[in-house]
Amino acid sequence: RRVHGVFAGGFAPLSSVALRGRRTVVHPHYESAAARARLYQVYHWSARRRLSDVHRILTGFGVTHVVDDLLLCVGTYQSQLTHGDIIELGEYGDPPPPMEKADKPACEQAQEPNPYFRVALRTSGPMRNRFIIYEVLPGPGRA
């Protein structure tokens, strides 16, 4: 079954998605200021943000699916920055975006039942090969 939609995620997983002819929010093979700005917004997925705020950002780009590379969500070593850390620290010395913080990253919150994202596919195996694809739901009160 072929999934049609617009995918968001980090550059590495989106490379495979783009090679399969799917649409992505950020094409991993092109570099531009606009692509960096979109990717920075997508990185809110890995930050300590409310799911409702992350959902609003992603649906603003028309995203229908999120490819979550688990290493980018939780990191591999204590000294490794995750994409969420980039958001929390701010980019290029700028302060982080003014959003209400959550207790844990949105990518972890989304693994629990919620009205914004549903697990569509979960892989197993070594951590470096694991990922989860989420379907972006309409959200509460929308059909």
C-alpha positions as CSV (number, residue, x, y, z in Angstrom):
1,R,0.0,0.0,0.0
2,R,1.5,3.3,-1.1
3,V,1.2,6.2,1.4
4,H,0.5,9.6,-0.2
5,G,1.3,12.7,1.8
6,V,3.9,15.1,2.9
7,F,6.6,13.8,5.2
8,A,8.7,15.7,7.9
9,G,11.8,14.5,9.7
10,G,15.5,14.9,9.8
11,F,17.7,14.9,6.7
12,A,18.9,11.3,6.9
13,P,15.4,9.6,7.0
14,L,14.0,12.0,4.5
15,S,16.7,11.0,2.0
16,S,15.1,7.5,1.8
17,V,11.6,9.0,1.7
18,A,12.5,11.4,-1.1
19,L,14.2,8.6,-3.1
20,R,10.9,6.7,-3.1
21,G,9.1,9.6,-4.7
22,R,7.3,10.9,-1.6
23,R,6.9,14.7,-1.0
24,T,9.0,16.1,1.9
25,V,8.9,19.4,3.8
26,V,12.7,19.7,3.5
27,H,14.5,18.1,0.6
28,P,17.7,16.6,2.0
29,H,19.7,17.2,-1.1
30,Y,19.2,21.0,-1.4
31,E,20.6,23.7,0.9
32,S,19.0,27.1,1.3
33,A,18.0,29.6,4.0
34,A,14.3,28.7,3.4
35,A,15.1,24.9,3.8
36,R,17.1,25.6,7.0
37,A,14.2,27.7,8.4
38,R,11.6,24.9,7.7
39,L,14.0,22.3,9.2
40,Y,14.4,24.4,12.3
41,Q,10.6,24.4,12.7
42,V,10.4,20.7,12.1
43,Y,13.0,20.1,14.9
44,H,10.4,21.3,17.4
45,W,9.3,17.6,17.1
46,S,12.3,16.7,19.2
47,A,12.1,19.6,21.7
48,R,10.2,19.9,25.0
49,R,7.2,21.4,23.4
50,R,3.4,20.7,23.7
51,L,2.1,18.4,21.1
52,S,-0.6,20.9,20.2
53,D,2.1,23.5,19.3
54,V,4.2,21.0,17.3
55,H,1.0,19.8,15.5
56,R,0.2,23.4,14.5
57,I,3.7,23.9,13.1
58,L,3.7,20.7,11.1
59,T,0.1,21.0,9.8
60,G,1.1,24.6,8.7
61,F,3.5,22.9,6.3
62,G,0.8,20.4,5.2
63,V,2.7,17.5,6.8
64,T,0.7,14.3,6.9
65,H,3.4,12.0,8.3
66,V,6.5,12.3,10.6
67,V,9.5,10.0,10.2
68,D,11.1,9.9,13.6
69,D,14.6,8.6,13.8
70,L,14.7,7.6,17.5
71,L,18.4,8.5,17.8
72,L,17.5,12.1,16.9
73,C,14.8,12.1,19.6
74,V,16.7,10.7,22.5
75,G,20.4,11.0,21.4
76,T,23.0,8.3,21.8
77,Y,25.4,9.8,24.3
78,Q,25.0,12.3,27.1
79,S,27.3,14.7,25.3
80,Q,25.4,14.4,22.0
81,L,23.0,17.2,21.1
82,T,19.6,16.1,19.8
83,H,17.5,18.2,17.4
84,G,15.5,19.2,20.4
85,D,18.6,20.6,22.1
86,I,19.1,22.9,19.1
87,I,15.6,24.3,19.7
88,E,16.1,24.6,23.4
89,L,19.5,26.4,23.0
90,G,18.4,28.7,20.2
91,E,19.9,28.9,16.7
92,Y,22.9,31.0,15.8
93,G,22.9,32.6,19.3
94,D,19.2,33.7,19.0
95,P,17.0,32.9,21.9
96,P,14.7,29.8,21.5
97,P,11.2,30.4,20.2
98,P,8.7,31.6,22.8
99,M,6.6,28.5,23.3
100,E,5.4,26.8,26.4
101,K,7.7,23.9,27.4
102,A,6.5,20.4,28.1
103,D,8.0,17.9,30.6
104,K,9.4,15.7,27.8
105,P,10.1,16.0,24.1
106,A,7.1,15.9,21.7
107,C,8.7,12.9,20.0
108,E,8.4,11.0,23.3
109,Q,4.9,12.3,24.0
110,A,3.6,11.2,20.6
111,Q,4.4,7.6,21.5
112,E,1.5,7.7,24.0
113,P,-2.1,7.9,22.9
114,N,-3.0,11.5,21.9
115,P,-5.3,13.4,19.5
116,Y,-2.6,14.7,17.3
117,F,-0.3,11.9,16.1
118,R,-0.9,8.1,15.6
119,V,1.9,5.5,15.2
120,A,1.5,4.1,11.7
121,L,4.7,2.0,11.6
122,R,7.3,1.1,14.2
123,T,10.5,-0.8,13.3
124,S,12.6,-3.0,15.6
125,G,16.2,-3.9,15.6
126,P,19.4,-2.0,16.7
127,M,18.7,1.5,17.9
128,R,20.6,3.0,14.9
129,N,18.1,1.4,12.6
130,R,14.9,2.1,14.5
131,F,12.3,4.6,13.5
132,I,8.7,5.4,13.9
133,I,6.4,6.8,11.2
134,Y,3.5,8.8,12.7
135,E,0.3,9.8,10.9
136,V,-0.6,13.4,11.6
137,L,-4.2,13.5,12.8
138,P,-6.6,16.4,12.3
139,G,-6.5,17.2,16.0
140,P,-9.3,17.6,18.6
141,G,-12.6,18.9,17.2
142,R,-11.6,18.5,13.6
143,A,-12.7,15.8,11.2
